[in-house]
Amino acid sequence: MPPITLLIKPASGACNMRCKYCFYSDVMENRSVANFGMLGDDLHEQMVKKALGEASGSVTFAFQGGEPTLRGLDFFRRHIELVDKYNVRALKVYNTIQTNGYIVDEKWAEFFRQNNFLVGLSMDGTRSIHDRFRLDSNKKGTYDKVLRCARLLDKFEVEYNILCVVNNVVAKNGAKVLNTLIANGFRYIQFIPCLDKFNNDVKQDFSLDPKAYEKFLKTTFDIYYRFFVNRRLLSIRNFDNYVAMLAGMAPESCGMSGICNCYFVVEGDGSVYPCDFYVVDRYRLGNVATHGFRQMLHCDNAKKFVSQSLKVDDKCRKCQWYFICRGGCRRNRQTDLDGVLHLNEYCIAFEGFFPYAFSRLKEMAQFVLNNNR
């Protein structure tokens, strides 16, 4: 059994915010049970025990939601106790959490620091853009709450990165968004393309237009490259991956590998799925209460999920940029849940971006190679 990565939803899809573009709300609407409730202590213990008992090398426990902090700090304290109890083979254990930061206080920040949690904090760049889409349950903007969380993480020296959803408004203001994040002291950033609902052709004000995305990629890459030239730190995940790939390394982002793999998404009732974008009934692999991870990795649904991702459109395969684009994330090639994959909806963006940035990406890759010798 290889290393195991678990993406755990300890509060299922429950959330204390109401982001207008939330993809997981759509996922919940496409399954028989929308919210599975809080992950119980017994299921939590079985999950930790099985993962540490079956994995080789390492186990990553990545907590997401919904909003995982709604499960409460005591749950996470117990998680550390369970890992200590069952990690009898001294595997490497990585703990991460993706949070909106809404209720994170000094106790949370101190816990993250003491237990080496890597934190992903969601923030959409500028105050006006963030507060337009990332609202709380009272329909009020949350920018101040998130920025306060970031400052707490700084105070307690917690390792964290910023996750920014690239909706259409963000895409049209790429330089402003990135420069604002930089001005706030953020140097580790993930830009995630905004997703429309499955089976829905109706575009919203946040729906990401491919040409706007192309402009965003070019604009943010220019800033990224300028930091490189000046030997200043700026990590943007998708660009980092392109550089690594051109340097002969495998991408660490699964959506850039050209084929799906099954990591294990654990919902609140213990049910397991192969991908955060596909936590729906037809892709269910099993349950931590009744199945082992090795068993689920080799089940028919897991094999089917991976095999479906092998299909590549002929136009895509013949494209000169396929070797680095590799078709992109499956979710951007699938507009419904019938399993049929098409061209990446952002092909236009990548066809414009790669010729624009490729020579500089190669230069950066050569720098990496020279410094790794």
Salt bridges, closest charged atoms under 4 A:
GLU29 OE1 - LYS197 NZ 3.89
ASP41 OD1 - ARG71 NH2 3.36
ASP41 OD1 - ARG78 NH1 3.95
GLU45 OE1 - ARG78 NH2 3.09
GLU45 OE2 - LYS85 NZ 3.27
ASP74 OD1 - ARG77 NH1 3.07
GLU106 OE2 - LYS155 NZ 2.70
ASP144 OD1 - ARG127 NH1 2.61
ASP154 OD2 - ARG151 NH1 2.88
ASP196 OD2 - LYS203 NZ 2.76
ASP205 OD2 - ARG132 NH2 3.51
GLU214 OE1 - LYS211 NZ 2.75
GLU214 OE2 - LYS218 NZ 2.79
ASP222 OD1 - ARG360 NH1 2.96
GLU252 OE2 - ARG237 NE 2.83
GLU267 OE2 - ARG31 NH2 3.00
ASP276 OD1 - LYS9 NZ 2.86
